[in-house]
Amino acid sequence: MTVSLLIVDCLYKNSHSLKEKRRFINSLFSRLKKEFNVSVLEIDYQDLWQRSKLAICFINNSTDSSLKTQSSLLKFLENYPNLTILDHQYQKLY
């Protein structure tokens, strides 16, 4: 069993207010939870309109499947409309 954490620094291109950002983030969180069964939290930049840092936590049976999940998550986020990934960090916690 592996417990992994993916931290992603994001930029939202079309957000012009905190309300728009919150709506966008809630939609993104719902999709991530539905598609990948992960836990997601915004951990930084809550007061900025177009930027966010997300923590995505997931559990897999092996290191290989954890790396596949990480790759799939990054691919999903790269293709998500109006979202740009600025940086990401992957950590195997257990």
MMTF fields as JSON, N, C-alpha, C and O atoms, coordinates in Angstrom:
{
  "mmtfVersion": "1.0.0",
  "mmtfProducer": "UNKNOWN",
  "numBonds": 375,
  "numAtoms": 376,
  "numGroups": 94,
  "numChains": 1,
  "numModels": 1,
  "chainsPerModel": [1],
  "groupsPerChain": [94],
  "chainIdList": ["A"],
  "bondAtomList": [4, 2, 8, 6, 12, 10, 16, 14, 20, 18, 24, 22, 28, 26, 32, 30, 36, 34, 40, 38, 44, 42, 48, 46, 52, 50, 56, 54, 60, 58, 64, 62, 68, 66, 72, 70, 76, 74, 80, 78, 84, 82, 88, 86, 92, 90, 96, 94, 100, 98, 104, 102, 108, 106, 112, 110, 116, 114, 120, 118, 124, 122, 128, 126, 132, 130, 136, 134, 140, 138, 144, 142, 148, 146, 152, 150, 156, 154, 160, 158, 164, 162, 168, 166, 172, 170, 176, 174, 180, 178, 184, 182, 188, 186, 192, 190, 196, 194, 200, 198, 204, 202, 208, 206, 212, 210, 216, 214, 220, 218, 224, 222, 228, 226, 232, 230, 236, 234, 240, 238, 244, 242, 248, 246, 252, 250, 256, 254, 260, 258, 264, 262, 268, 266, 272, 270, 276, 274, 280, 278, 284, 282, 288, 286, 292, 290, 296, 294, 300, 298, 304, 302, 308, 306, 312, 310, 316, 314, 320, 318, 324, 322, 328, 326, 332, 330, 336, 334, 340, 338, 344, 342, 348, 346, 352, 350, 356, 354, 360, 358, 364, 362, 368, 366, 372, 370],
  "bondOrderList": [1, 1, 1, 1, 1, 1, 1, 1, 1, 1, 1, 1, 1, 1, 1, 1, 1, 1, 1, 1, 1, 1, 1, 1, 1, 1, 1, 1, 1, 1, 1, 1, 1, 1, 1, 1, 1, 1, 1, 1, 1, 1, 1, 1, 1, 1, 1, 1, 1, 1, 1, 1, 1, 1, 1, 1, 1, 1, 1, 1, 1, 1, 1, 1, 1, 1, 1, 1, 1, 1, 1, 1, 1, 1, 1, 1, 1, 1, 1, 1, 1, 1, 1, 1, 1, 1, 1, 1, 1, 1, 1, 1, 1],
  "groupList": [{"groupName": "MET", "atomNameList": ["N", "CA", "C", "O"], "elementList": ["N", "C", "C", "O"], "formalChargeList": [0, 0, 0, 0], "bondAtomList": [1, 0, 2, 1, 3, 2], "bondOrderList": [1, 1, 2], "singleLetterCode": "M", "chemCompType": "L-PEPTIDE LINKING"}, {"groupName": "THR", "atomNameList": ["N", "CA", "C", "O"], "elementList": ["N", "C", "C", "O"], "formalChargeList": [0, 0, 0, 0], "bondAtomList": [1, 0, 2, 1, 3, 2], "bondOrderList": [1, 1, 2], "singleLetterCode": "T", "chemCompType": "L-PEPTIDE LINKING"}, {"groupName": "VAL", "atomNameList": ["N", "CA", "C", "O"], "elementList": ["N", "C", "C", "O"], "formalChargeList": [0, 0, 0, 0], "bondAtomList": [1, 0, 2, 1, 3, 2], "bondOrderList": [1, 1, 2], "singleLetterCode": "V", "chemCompType": "L-PEPTIDE LINKING"}, {"groupName": "SER", "atomNameList": ["N", "CA", "C", "O"], "elementList": ["N", "C", "C", "O"], "formalChargeList": [0, 0, 0, 0], "bondAtomList": [1, 0, 2, 1, 3, 2], "bondOrderList": [1, 1, 2], "singleLetterCode": "S", "chemCompType": "L-PEPTIDE LINKING"}, {"groupName": "LEU", "atomNameList": ["N", "CA", "C", "O"], "elementList": ["N", "C", "C", "O"], "formalChargeList": [0, 0, 0, 0], "bondAtomList": [1, 0, 2, 1, 3, 2], "bondOrderList": [1, 1, 2], "singleLetterCode": "L", "chemCompType": "L-PEPTIDE LINKING"}, {"groupName": "ILE", "atomNameList": ["N", "CA", "C", "O"], "elementList": ["N", "C", "C", "O"], "formalChargeList": [0, 0, 0, 0], "bondAtomList": [1, 0, 2, 1, 3, 2], "bondOrderList": [1, 1, 2], "singleLetterCode": "I", "chemCompType": "L-PEPTIDE LINKING"}, {"groupName": "ASP", "atomNameList": ["N", "CA", "C", "O"], "elementList": ["N", "C", "C", "O"], "formalChargeList": [0, 0, 0, 0], "bondAtomList": [1, 0, 2, 1, 3, 2], "bondOrderList": [1, 1, 2], "singleLetterCode": "D", "chemCompType": "L-PEPTIDE LINKING"}, {"groupName": "CYS", "atomNameList": ["N", "CA", "C", "O"], "elementList": ["N", "C", "C", "O"], "formalChargeList": [0, 0, 0, 0], "bondAtomList": [1, 0, 2, 1, 3, 2], "bondOrderList": [1, 1, 2], "singleLetterCode": "C", "chemCompType": "L-PEPTIDE LINKING"}, {"groupName": "TYR", "atomNameList": ["N", "CA", "C", "O"], "elementList": ["N", "C", "C", "O"], "formalChargeList": [0, 0, 0, 0], "bondAtomList": [1, 0, 2, 1, 3, 2], "bondOrderList": [1, 1, 2], "singleLetterCode": "Y", "chemCompType": "L-PEPTIDE LINKING"}, {"groupName": "LYS", "atomNameList": ["N", "CA", "C", "O"], "elementList": ["N", "C", "C", "O"], "formalChargeList": [0, 0, 0, 0], "bondAtomList": [1, 0, 2, 1, 3, 2], "bondOrderList": [1, 1, 2], "singleLetterCode": "K", "chemCompType": "L-PEPTIDE LINKING"}, {"groupName": "ASN", "atomNameList": ["N", "CA", "C", "O"], "elementList": ["N", "C", "C", "O"], "formalChargeList": [0, 0, 0, 0], "bondAtomList": [1, 0, 2, 1, 3, 2], "bondOrderList": [1, 1, 2], "singleLetterCode": "N", "chemCompType": "L-PEPTIDE LINKING"}, {"groupName": "HIS", "atomNameList": ["N", "CA", "C", "O"], "elementList": ["N", "C", "C", "O"], "formalChargeList": [0, 0, 0, 0], "bondAtomList": [1, 0, 2, 1, 3, 2], "bondOrderList": [1, 1, 2], "singleLetterCode": "H", "chemCompType": "L-PEPTIDE LINKING"}, {"groupName": "GLU", "atomNameList": ["N", "CA", "C", "O"], "elementList": ["N", "C", "C", "O"], "formalChargeList": [0, 0, 0, 0], "bondAtomList": [1, 0, 2, 1, 3, 2], "bondOrderList": [1, 1, 2], "singleLetterCode": "E", "chemCompType": "L-PEPTIDE LINKING"}, {"groupName": "ARG", "atomNameList": ["N", "CA", "C", "O"], "elementList": ["N", "C", "C", "O"], "formalChargeList": [0, 0, 0, 0], "bondAtomList": [1, 0, 2, 1, 3, 2], "bondOrderList": [1, 1, 2], "singleLetterCode": "R", "chemCompType": "L-PEPTIDE LINKING"}, {"groupName": "PHE", "atomNameList": ["N", "CA", "C", "O"], "elementList": ["N", "C", "C", "O"], "formalChargeList": [0, 0, 0, 0], "bondAtomList": [1, 0, 2, 1, 3, 2], "bondOrderList": [1, 1, 2], "singleLetterCode": "F", "chemCompType": "L-PEPTIDE LINKING"}, {"groupName": "GLN", "atomNameList": ["N", "CA", "C", "O"], "elementList": ["N", "C", "C", "O"], "formalChargeList": [0, 0, 0, 0], "bondAtomList": [1, 0, 2, 1, 3, 2], "bondOrderList": [1, 1, 2], "singleLetterCode": "Q", "chemCompType": "L-PEPTIDE LINKING"}, {"groupName": "TRP", "atomNameList": ["N", "CA", "C", "O"], "elementList": ["N", "C", "C", "O"], "formalChargeList": [0, 0, 0, 0], "bondAtomList": [1, 0, 2, 1, 3, 2], "bondOrderList": [1, 1, 2], "singleLetterCode": "W", "chemCompType": "L-PEPTIDE LINKING"}, {"groupName": "ALA", "atomNameList": ["N", "CA", "C", "O"], "elementList": ["N", "C", "C", "O"], "formalChargeList": [0, 0, 0, 0], "bondAtomList": [1, 0, 2, 1, 3, 2], "bondOrderList": [1, 1, 2], "singleLetterCode": "A", "chemCompType": "L-PEPTIDE LINKING"}, {"groupName": "PRO", "atomNameList": ["N", "CA", "C", "O"], "elementList": ["N", "C", "C", "O"], "formalChargeList": [0, 0, 0, 0], "bondAtomList": [1, 0, 2, 1, 3, 2], "bondOrderList": [1, 1, 2], "singleLetterCode": "P", "chemCompType": "L-PEPTIDE LINKING"}],
  "groupTypeList": [0, 1, 2, 3, 4, 4, 5, 2, 6, 7, 4, 8, 9, 10, 3, 11, 3, 4, 9, 12, 9, 13, 13, 14, 5, 10, 3, 4, 14, 3, 13, 4, 9, 9, 12, 14, 10, 2, 3, 2, 4, 12, 5, 6, 8, 15, 6, 4, 16, 15, 13, 3, 9, 4, 17, 5, 7, 14, 5, 10, 10, 3, 1, 6, 3, 3, 4, 9, 1, 15, 3, 3, 4, 4, 9, 14, 4, 12, 10, 8, 18, 10, 4, 1, 5, 4, 6, 11, 15, 8, 15, 9, 4, 8],
  "groupIdList": [1, 2, 3, 4, 5, 6, 7, 8, 9, 10, 11, 12, 13, 14, 15, 16, 17, 18, 19, 20, 21, 22, 23, 24, 25, 26, 27, 28, 29, 30, 31, 32, 33, 34, 35, 36, 37, 38, 39, 40, 41, 42, 43, 44, 45, 46, 47, 48, 49, 50, 51, 52, 53, 54, 55, 56, 57, 58, 59, 60, 61, 62, 63, 64, 65, 66, 67, 68, 69, 70, 71, 72, 73, 74, 75, 76, 77, 78, 79, 80, 81, 82, 83, 84, 85, 86, 87, 88, 89, 90, 91, 92, 93, 94],
  "secStructList": [7, 3, 3, 3, 3, 3, 3, 3, 3, 3, 3, 3, 6, 6, 7, 7, 1, 2, 2, 2, 2, 2, 2, 2, 2, 2, 2, 2, 2, 2, 2, 2, 2, 2, 2, 2, 7, 7, 3, 3, 3, 3, 3, 3, 7, 6, 6, 7, 1, 1, 3, 3, 3, 3, 3, 3, 3, 3, 3, 3, 1, 1, 2, 2, 2, 2, 2, 2, 2, 2, 2, 2, 2, 2, 2, 2, 2, 2, 6, 1, 6, 6, 3, 3, 3, 3, 3, 3, 3, 3, 3, 3, 7, 7],
  "xCoordList": [0.845, 0.0, 0.889, 1.878, 0.532, 1.253, 0.269, -0.832, 0.685, -0.073, 0.754, 1.924, 0.141, 0.879, 0.209, -0.996, 1.024, 0.557, 1.101, 2.3, 0.205, 0.573, 0.174, -1.003, 1.148, 0.881, 1.036, 2.072, -0.003, -0.028, -0.299, -1.281, 0.59, 0.429, -0.241, 0.286, -1.407, -2.241, -2.526, -2.475, -2.828, -3.269, -4.578, -4.669, -5.6, -6.902, -6.992, -6.95, -7.115, -7.019, -8.227, -8.065, -9.417, -10.626, -11.3, -12.454, -10.633, -11.237, -11.011, -9.888, -12.1, -12.02, -12.5, -12.579, -12.819, -13.237, -13.053, -12.89, -13.083, -12.974, -14.184, -14.072, -15.326, -16.541, -16.407, -16.778, -15.884, -15.651, -14.619, -14.781, -13.558, -12.528, -13.12, -12.838, -13.919, -14.529, -15.422, -15.41, -16.19, -17.059, -16.21, -16.534, -15.134, -14.226, -13.578, -13.52, -13.096, -12.434, -13.408, -13.053, -14.612, -15.599, -15.901, -16.041, -16.003, -16.225, -15.031, -15.208, -13.827, -12.611, -12.522, -12.215, -12.787, -12.736, -13.727, -13.395, -14.922, -15.942, -15.492, -15.65, -14.933, -14.449, -13.304, -13.277, -12.356, -11.224, -11.683, -11.207, -12.602, -13.105, -13.867, -13.747, -14.647, -15.44, -14.559, -14.749, -13.606, -12.762, -11.693, -11.408, -11.103, -9.933, -10.103, -9.223, -11.215, -11.461, -10.315, -9.721, -10.024, -8.931, -9.504, -10.661, -8.689, -9.032, -8.285, -7.094, -8.997, -8.414, -8.699, -9.779, -7.713, -7.863, -7.039, -5.93, -7.58, -6.81, -6.011, -6.588, -4.677, -3.831, -3.144, -2.536, -3.234, -2.572, -3.224, -3.921, -2.994, -3.477, -5.005, -5.597, -5.648, -7.102, -7.612, -8.766, -6.77, -7.203, -6.859, -7.126, -6.274, -5.951, -6.982, -7.455, -7.326, -8.386, -7.984, -8.801, -6.738, -6.359, -5.304, -4.762, -5.01, -3.95, -4.398, -5.183, -3.884, -4.23, -3.156, -2.467, -3.022, -2.151, -3.032, -3.695, -3.028, -3.891, -3.072, -1.968, -3.617, -3.034, -3.991, -5.168, -3.474, -4.278, -3.654, -2.487, -4.429, -3.942, -4.65, -5.856, -3.887, -4.473, -3.712, -2.536, -4.404, -3.851, -3.929, -4.954, -2.831, -2.779, -2.189, -1.648, -2.303, -1.772, -0.262, 0.376, 0.316, 1.752, 2.328, 1.592, 3.638, 4.324, 4.064, 3.872, 4.057, 3.801, 2.423, 2.288, 1.413, 0.059, -0.061, -0.838, 0.694, 0.708, 1.3, 0.787, 2.375, 2.992, 2.069, 2.03, 1.336, 0.364, -0.761, -1.202, -1.223, -2.269, -1.763, -2.475, -0.533, 0.055, 0.12, -0.244, 0.571, 0.661, -0.709, -0.866, -1.687, -3.058, -3.644, -4.311, -3.392, -3.88, -3.268, -3.976, -1.963, -1.299, -1.8, -2.001, -2.001, -2.528, -3.939, -4.272, -4.761, -6.111, -6.076, -6.804, -5.228, -5.14, -4.57, -4.997, -3.609, -3.043, -4.086, -4.029, -5.024, -6.062, -7.339, -8.283, -7.378, -8.581, -8.695, -7.712, -9.88, -10.03, -9.713, -10.093, -9.026, -8.699, -7.826, -7.838, -7.067, -6.184, -4.756, -4.521, -3.813, -2.406, -1.663, -1.801, -0.881, -0.062, 1.26, 1.993, 1.558, 2.806, 3.919, 5.074, 3.569, 4.557, 3.833, 2.656, 4.531, 3.953, 5.053, 6.212, 4.641, 5.556, 4.838, 3.663, 5.545, 4.985, 5.757, 6.987, 5.018, 5.656, 4.976, 3.749, 5.763, 5.242, 5.345, 6.446, 4.199, 4.182, 4.369, 4.943, 3.874, 3.974, 4.085, 4.18],
  "yCoordList": [-1.181, 0.0, 1.242, 1.308, 2.209, 3.485, 4.633, 4.619, 5.616, 6.855, 7.945, 8.133, 8.663, 9.658, 11.022, 11.142, 12.034, 13.413, 14.109, 14.076, 14.731, 15.52, 16.962, 17.257, 17.855, 19.284, 19.977, 19.865, 20.691, 21.315, 22.811, 23.22, 23.612, 25.066, 25.411, 25.089, 26.066, 26.279, 27.752, 28.587, 28.032, 29.355, 29.177, 28.349, 29.966, 29.932, 31.145, 32.283, 30.904, 31.987, 32.92, 34.128, 32.394, 33.202, 33.653, 34.079, 33.574, 33.987, 35.479, 35.973, 36.191, 37.639, 38.036, 39.222, 37.041, 37.308, 36.037, 34.943, 36.206, 35.037, 34.114, 32.898, 34.698, 33.906, 33.001, 31.828, 33.543, 32.737, 31.648, 30.509, 32.003, 31.029, 29.889, 28.722, 30.207, 29.202, 28.262, 27.053, 28.804, 27.972, 27.031, 25.853, 27.56, 26.762, 25.651, 24.501, 25.992, 25.02, 23.93, 22.751, 24.305, 23.304, 22.331, 21.132, 22.832, 21.967, 21.033, 19.837, 21.577, 20.778, 19.705, 18.551, 20.072, 19.111, 17.973, 16.809, 18.297, 17.265, 16.299, 15.086, 16.834, 15.975, 15.077, 13.892, 15.635, 14.845, 13.723, 12.592, 14.042, 13.036, 11.938, 10.759, 12.332, 11.362, 10.481, 9.266, 11.084, 10.355, 9.491, 8.381, 10.006, 9.353, 8.892, 8.22, 9.241, 8.866, 9.329, 8.533, 10.618, 11.225, 12.261, 12.665, 12.678, 13.785, 15.024, 14.961, 16.152, 17.379, 18.538, 18.631, 19.423, 20.599, 21.74, 21.527, 22.939, 24.124, 24.538, 24.834, 24.563, 24.798, 26.163, 26.539, 26.91, 28.213, 29.099, 28.61, 30.387, 31.417, 31.526, 31.823, 31.291, 31.391, 32.806, 32.983, 33.809, 35.191, 35.756, 36.929, 34.945, 35.395, 34.865, 33.737, 35.668, 35.322, 34.236, 33.385, 34.254, 33.389, 32.349, 31.694, 32.189, 31.241, 30.375, 30.799, 29.161, 28.237, 27.173, 26.84, 26.653, 25.502, 24.399, 24.572, 23.259, 22.148, 21.005, 20.721, 20.358, 19.129, 17.997, 18.035, 16.988, 15.84, 14.604, 14.293, 13.914, 12.747, 11.502, 11.523, 10.408, 9.166, 7.963, 8.058, 6.828, 5.58, 4.531, 4.387, 3.801, 2.73, 1.47, 1.499, 0.368, -0.91, -1.026, -1.744, -0.329, -0.445, 0.894, 1.828, 0.969, 2.18, 2.416, 3.555, 1.349, 1.486, 2.08, 2.983, 1.581, 2.105, 3.534, 4.325, 3.869, 5.237, 6.192, 7.292, 5.766, 6.595, 6.738, 7.795, 5.688, 5.768, 6.738, 7.51, 6.695, 7.63, 9.066, 9.956, 9.289, 10.628, 11.111, 12.251, 10.275, 10.627, 10.931, 11.892, 10.126, 10.34, 11.644, 12.378, 11.922, 13.178, 14.386, 15.337, 14.354, 15.474, 15.645, 16.771, 14.543, 14.617, 15.21, 16.038, 14.776, 15.309, 16.819, 17.571, 17.263, 18.688, 19.505, 20.637, 18.943, 19.659, 19.883, 20.883, 18.977, 19.082, 19.744, 19.917, 20.116, 20.752, 22.171, 22.912, 22.555, 23.879, 25.032, 25.005, 26.018, 27.268, 27.071, 27.898, 25.978, 25.701, 25.508, 24.772, 26.184, 26.028, 25.552, 26.132, 24.501, 24.011, 24.773, 24.741, 25.451, 26.198, 25.329, 25.448, 24.453, 23.593, 22.442, 22.557, 21.345, 20.235, 19.485, 19.454, 18.88, 18.089, 16.813, 16.839, 15.709, 14.409, 13.874, 13.914, 13.366, 12.783, 11.467, 11.389, 10.451, 9.182, 9.272, 9.334, 9.278, 9.48, 8.19, 8.191, 7.08, 5.804, 4.678, 3.515],
  "zCoordList": [0.0, 0.0, 0.0, 0.73, -0.815, -0.842, -0.67, -1.22, 0.1, 0.27, -0.388, -0.056, -1.322, -2.103, -2.036, -1.812, -2.235, -2.234, -3.475, -3.752, -4.208, -5.379, -5.105, -4.895, -5.108, -4.902, -6.245, -6.899, -6.646, -7.967, -7.811, -7.192, -8.383, -8.413, -9.741, -10.806, -9.679, -10.874, -11.12, -10.217, -12.374, -12.802, -13.564, -14.471, -13.188, -13.85, -14.761, -14.295, -16.049, -17.029, -17.043, -17.219, -16.865, -17.069, -15.785, -15.822, -14.681, -13.419, -13.193, -13.296, -12.882, -12.66, -11.265, -10.945, -10.439, -9.072, -8.245, -8.784, -6.948, -6.073, -6.223, -6.068, -6.523, -6.721, -7.955, -7.911, -9.036, -10.241, -9.971, -10.408, -9.249, -8.918, -8.085, -8.353, -7.102, -6.239, -7.039, -6.812, -7.964, -8.817, -9.681, -9.835, -10.232, -11.056, -10.224, -10.66, -9.041, -8.177, -7.732, -7.724, -7.368, -6.954, -8.075, -7.836, -9.293, -10.443, -10.653, -10.885, -10.574, -10.726, -9.644, -9.942, -8.396, -7.292, -7.51, -7.285, -7.939, -8.187, -9.265, -9.126, -10.338, -11.43, -10.978, -11.311, -10.222, -9.737, -8.807, -8.906, -7.913, -6.984, -7.713, -7.379, -8.704, -9.462, -10.353, -10.406, -11.045, -12.002, -11.32, -11.77, -10.232, -9.648, -8.199, -7.661, -7.567, -6.176, -5.265, -4.538, -5.322, -4.557, -3.586, -3.704, -2.64, -1.755, -2.245, -2.551, -2.317, -2.869, -1.929, -1.347, -1.789, -0.943, -1.527, -2.018, -1.471, -1.846, -0.622, 0.425, -0.743, 0.422, 0.432, 1.434, -0.675, -0.706, -1.762, -2.651, -1.657, -2.589, -2.59, -3.627, -1.448, -1.394, -1.656, -2.046, -1.447, -1.628, -3.011, -3.274, -3.897, -5.251, -6.24, -6.104, -7.224, -8.18, -9.158, -9.508, -9.605, -10.719, -10.361, -11.252, -9.1, -8.729, -7.562, -6.715, -7.539, -6.471, -6.334, -7.298, -5.146, -4.913, -4.35, -3.327, -5.041, -4.681, -4.102, -4.566, -3.091, -2.548, -2.887, -2.528, -3.584, -3.995, -3.35, -3.587, -2.544, -1.832, -2.362, -2.61, -2.536, -3.037, -2.509, -2.156, -2.461, -1.956, -3.056, -3.723, -3.237, -4.231, -3.611, -2.506, -4.339, -3.861, -3.996, -3.225, -4.966, -5.209, -5.65, -5.968, -5.664, -6.114, -7.599, -8.026, -8.377, -9.815, -10.092, -10.918, -9.408, -9.637, -9.113, -9.648, -8.081, -7.575, -8.61, -8.815, -9.257, -10.297, -11.51, -12.138, -11.835, -12.932, -12.594, -13.445, -11.344, -10.911, -10.988, -11.454, -10.528, -10.597, -12.037, -12.324, -12.929, -14.343, -14.929, -15.682, -14.589, -15.084, -14.55, -15.279, -13.288, -12.696, -13.394, -13.724, -13.618, -14.289, -15.718, -16.174, -16.423, -17.784, -17.787, -18.635, -16.831, -16.709, -16.462, -17.109, -15.525, -15.202, -16.355, -16.581, -17.087, -18.24, -19.325, -20.041, -19.451, -20.479, -19.989, -20.76, -18.719, -18.17, -18.729, -18.731, -19.201, -19.833, -18.872, -17.701, -19.381, -18.676, -17.446, -16.535, -17.416, -16.291, -16.81, -17.769, -16.157, -16.49, -15.251, -14.174, -15.406, -14.301, -14.31, -15.298, -13.217, -13.099, -12.538, -12.947, -11.599, -10.968, -10.281, -9.939, -10.084, -9.32, -8.579, -8.993, -7.466, -6.654, -6.252, -5.886, -6.321, -5.944, -4.748, -4.723, -3.744, -2.574, -2.237, -2.184, -2.014, -1.495, 0.013, 0.56, 0.695, 2.138, 2.921, 4.01, 2.355, 3.055, 2.058, 2.448]
}
